[in-house]
Amino acid sequence: MNNRLMILGTNEYQNPVIVRAKELGYETHVFGLQRGEIGEITADFFHPVDILDYDRLWKECQKLHPCGVVSICSELAMHPMNFLLRKMGIPCNSEWTEKISTNKYLMRQVMKEGGIDSPNFMLVTEKSVIEDIYAATSEFIYPLICKPVDLSSSRGVFKIDKKGDLEKALDYALGWSKTKEVILEEFIEGPEYSGESIAYEGKYKLLAITEKHTTGAPHFVEIGHRQPALLEPEMFKKIERILYKAFAAMKIEYGAVHPEFRIASDGKIYCMEIATRMGGDCIGTDLTPLSSGYDFMGMVINICCGKVPDFTKVGKPKIAEIHYIMCQEDLIKFENLKKENPEIIWRFSKMRSINETPILKSADRAGYYIIKK
């Protein structure tokens, strides 16, 4: 079998898998629109092809005869990746699972049917009448939260503290949604986490749990993450059991899995959403290998080439953190760290100019840096 690997996506969050694939001996063929992204440079071969042009992508795949097709952090790229894997006969998640994992409302329905603790929730569309929504949520306990069913990275998320704010919040979330559909549900109080996991033939392994830090209400933009999360071993085992049950309810069989969940004050674990990809924002590509010692990207590459993932640890586990630059004070803190403790900095991004524009989504942040201890 040849060593040509087809990689979908070129931006800085996809670039680590290009680098890792080259380290593992693959010839990297990277596909995406030509926009001057870093992956266009790091790839062995860059192909300026729109990854959403399925017919063109399949023709290119037939010419290339790759050993596999991979993408790691992008929900957008997940669809063409699975399309190509199915055409090539490489096992991957079903179209049903793919649909469920990219629609927050359908996901919530499936988890509830699978016996996973869920808050009260409902679907709201642009055709919904506000009086009907008030009636349907009469037994919901405030605060509530609404978010587009079809987006990620905190886009369109809004917390609602009282009934009088409901219509404004729904208009905001619907304005973001491409499908004009929003899930409205009770807000679960408690610390937020995510779990970086791997699935192969319907069996699961939780590699690491991430402690998440956000801006809080109303938009919950992530400002930093830590691995491993500070949890007791018994809680870790409880989380494993519940997450695996949720994965099974969604019939997830292959690849990276990124669940987001909260632990309520009564100890119940509520899954917020589950993505069939690595956690973005460097969680899967950097924090998980650093904190767990596992070659997470290598595992995903193996699966996307039809191979068994290798659970051999390739590094000594460390404490790993990512900090996002949200304001001038954050930037000053980073500059001081570079002077005083440069040895703990794993890597950092280019820093964009900081302005006074409100941060409503992850893309509004000025940059990030990762440290290891």
N, C-alpha and C positions, 0 to 999 in steps of 0.2 A: 504493500500500500504506500502511496506517495505521502509526503509530509506537508502538502499544501493545505493551509487552513484559511477558511473564509471567515472574515471578521466584519460584523456590521456595526458601523458607528466609528466616528473619528475624534470625538471631543476628549477633553482632559479626563473625564470620568471613565471613558472607555479605554483610554490609552494604556493603563496598567496591564490589561489583558493582552494587548499587542506586545508589550515589552516581555511579559511572562511567557507568552507563546514562543517568542524568539529564543528566550533562555532555555526553553524545553526542546529546542531544535526544530520547531515548525517554520515553514516558509509562509510568512504572513501576507495575505491578500486582503486588503482593507477596502471596504465599500462605503461610499457616502457622497453627498454633494460636495463639490469643491468650494470650501469656505475658508481655507487657510488654517484649519484646525491642526493640532499637534500630531494626530494620528496619520495625517497625510505625509508627514515627514518620517515618523518612526517606522511606518510600514515598509516591508521589503518591496511590496508592490501596491500602489494606490490606484483604485479604480473609481473614477468620478461617475458613479451611478446612484441614482435615487433609490434608497432601500425600500421605498414604498411602491416602486414600479415592479410589481411581482413578475410580470412576464419577462422584462429585461433582466431581472435578477436571476431568474431560472435559466435563461439562455446563457448568461455569463457563467453560471454554476456548471452547466453542461459542458462548456468549453474548458473550464478549469479542472474539472474532476477532483474537487477537494476531498480530503479525508474527513472533514467535518465543517460545521458552521456554528459560530459562537457569537453571542453578545451577552453582556453581563449586567448592566445597570439600567437599561432603557426599556420601559414598557412599550414604547413605539417600535423599537427594533425586535422585541420579542415575537411579534406576529410574523414578520417575514422570516425570522430565524426558524420558527417552528414550521412554517410553510415549506421551507427548503429541506429541513430535516425529514419531514414526512415524504417529500418527493424522492429523497435519497434513500429512504428506508431505514433511517436511524431512529431508534425509539425516542419519543419525546412526549410531553403532555398532550392530552386530547384537545380537540377544538372546544369541547364543552368546558374543560378546566380552564382553558385560555380565556374563554368568554366570562366565566365566573370570576376569575382573578383580576379582571380589568373592569369590573362593574361593582361598585361598593354595595349597591342595593341587593343585587342577586347574591353576592357573597354573604351578606348578612342573613338573607333568607336561608341559604344552604347551611350556614353554621347553626342557625336556630333549629332547623330540622335535624341536624346532626347531634343535637343535645348540648351545644356549647352555650354557656351563659351569655345572654344578649340583653341589651337595653331595649325599651320600647322604641320602635322605629317605623317610618313610613316613607313612601316615595312621593316626591313633589315634582311636577312638571310645569312648564310655562303655561299650560292650559288649566292648571289647578286653580280653584276659587278659594280665596283666603278664608271665607266663612266656613267652607268645607274643611279646610286645614285646622281651623280653630276647633271645630267639632271633633275631628278625628284625633286631635291631641289633647282632648279635655282631661284625660287621665295621665298624661305624661307629666313627669316631675321636672320642673326647671332646676338648673339651667339645661338648655338644649344645645345641640350643635348641628350645623348643616354644612354639607360639602358636596361638590359635584360628584356624581357617580363615576365619572370617566377621567378624573385628573389625579395627579400626585404632586409631591413637593410643596404642600401647603397651599396650593392655588385654590382660591375660592372658599377657603374655610372660614367660618364665622361662628363664634359662640354667642348664644342668646340667653340673657339673664332673666328677661321678663317678657310676657306676652306682647307688650306694646312694641317690642323690637323685632318681632318675628317677621313681619312683612318686609321690612328693610333688609334683614339678613338673607332672606330667601331671594330677594331681587339681586343682591350682591352675588350670591353663589350661582344663581341661574345665569347671570351675566358672564360667568367664567366657563360654564359647561358647554361643550360642543354639541352635546345631544339635548341640551336644555332639560336635564334631569338632575335632581338633587336628592340626597338622602337626608332626612331630618330625624334625629334621634336624641334620646336622653344623653346628657353629658356624664361620663363616668369620672368621678373624682378619684385621684390617686396618681402616684408616680407612673411615668410612661417609660416603656422599654421596647426594644425590638430584639428578635432572635435570628441570628444568621445560621441557616440550616442547609442541609444537602439531602436530596431525595434520589433514590436509585431503586428502580423496580418496586416502587411503592413502600420502601422502607426508609426510615428517616434517622438523621443524626443532627442534633443541635450542637453546633460548634462553639457558639459564644452568645452571650446575652449583653446587649448594649443598654447602658443607662442614658436616657435621652434628656436633653435640656432644651427648652423652647422659650420663645418670647412670652408665652402664655396667651391669655385671651386678648383680643378676639381671634387672631389669625394663627397662632401656634407655629411660627416659623422657627425651625431648629437653629439653636445657637451653639450647640456643642454636644459631644458624645463621649462616653467613657466605656472601655472594655477592660477587664470584665466588670459587670455590674456587681455592686455590693449586695449580694443575696446569700442567705443561708443555704446550705446544701439541700435541705428538705424542700425549700421553696423552688430551687432549681429543678428538682425531680418532679414536683407538682406541675411546674410550667411545661416541662417536657411532655408529660402525660396529656395535658390539655392541648398543647400545640399539635402533637401528633394526631390527636382525635380530630382536630380542626382540619389538618392537612388531608386526612383520610376522607372527611366529609366532602372536601373539594376535589377528591380523587387525584391529588397531586402525585405524580409518579417519578418525575425526573427533574434534575437540575437544582439550581439554587432556590431557596425559599426564604422570603423576608417577611415574617409576621410582626405586626406592631400591636402591643397590648398594654393594658393598665392593670395594676393590682389595687383593688378597692380596699377601703379600711377594714372590711370584714374578711379580707383574705381571698375573696373571689377574683378570678382572673378573667378579664373581658378582652377578647380579641377585637381590635379596632378594624384591622384589615390585613390581608395576607397577599403578598405579591410573589409571583413565580419568577423571581429574578433576585440578584444580589441587592442588598441595601445600597442606595446611592450615597452621595456625599462622602465617598471614601470609606464607608463602613465596611463593605465587603472586601474591597480591594486592598485596604491598608490595615484598618484596625483589627479585623478578624485574623489575618495571618500573624500580626504582631502579638495579639493577646492569647491566641490559642496554639500557635505553632503549626497549625495545619496549612497546607498549600491549597487554599480555597479556590483560587483561580485555576490551579492545575486540575482540581477535581472537576470543575465545571467544563474545562476543555476536554477532559477525558470523556465525560458523559456526552458532550456534543460531538464526539467522534465515535460514539458507540462503544466506548470502553468502560470498564469498571473503575470507579473513583478510588484513588489511593489514599488511605487514612494514616499513612506514615507521617509523623511529625517531622518537619524540616527545620524547625527553629525552637528556641527556648521561649516559653510564654512570658510576656511582659505586660505591664500596665500600658495601655495605649489610649490616647485622647486626641480628639480633633476639636479645634476652636475656630469659630467663624468670626471674621472681622465685620462687625456691625456698625461701629462708630470710631471716632478718632481715638478714644480711650483704649479700645481694643488694639488698634494699630500701634500705639505707644507701648503697650504691654508686650506686644510681639517684638518690637524693635529692641526693647530692653532685654528680652529673653535671648535674642541673637547675640547680644553683647556679653551677657552674664552666664548663660548656660547653653551655648550652641550645641553641645554634645547630645542633648536630649531631643533636639529637633530632628524628626525623621525626614520630613519634606514639607514644602509649602508652595502655595500657588502664586501666580502673579497677582498683585494687589491693584484693584481698580480705585479710582478716585472716590472718596467718601463725600456724600452730599446729604442734604436734609430731607430728601424724599423718603416717605414712610416705607418701611420694609414689609411688604405684603406677601412675599413668596421667597423661596430659597435663592432664586436667580438674582434677587436684589442685593444680596450680600456682596461685600467688597473683596472677599478672599478667605483663605483658611490657612492654618498650619497644623501639623500633626506632631505630637511628641510621644516619646516612649521612655519608660522608666524601668 
